[in-house]
Amino acid sequence: MIKHLNLMNFEDEIAQGVVLVDFWAPWCQPCLDQNPILEEIAEELKNMAKVFKVDVNDNRVISNKQGVQNIPLLILYQNSKPIARFQGIQSKDSIMRSILKLI
């Protein structure tokens, strides 16, 4: 199960290592379609990279600060710096390639 981030823990969780954050909303069907792929990635990379979710409805401050305009949006961070952004539904291979380059 992928942990959800909020204003209280967002900065701490992305501060170290390779972190993929899924900006989504429960009413967004493409976001829901992306979720099984993210669950697989989180399970396969659990010791090498972290995967989190941010509900844009509940976390507008984070979404605005990160420049989220459309969802689904995945942002890949390394030591709190955004490295890559993926707009729309992404394939597992595409996401994995980007993460594996960093670890």
Secondary structure, DSSP 8 states (H G I E B T S, - for coil): --EE--TTTHHHHHSSSEEEEEEE-TT-HHHHHHHHHHHHHHHHTTTT-EEEEEETTT-HHHHHHTT--SSSEEEEEETTEEEEEEES---HHHHHHHHHTT-
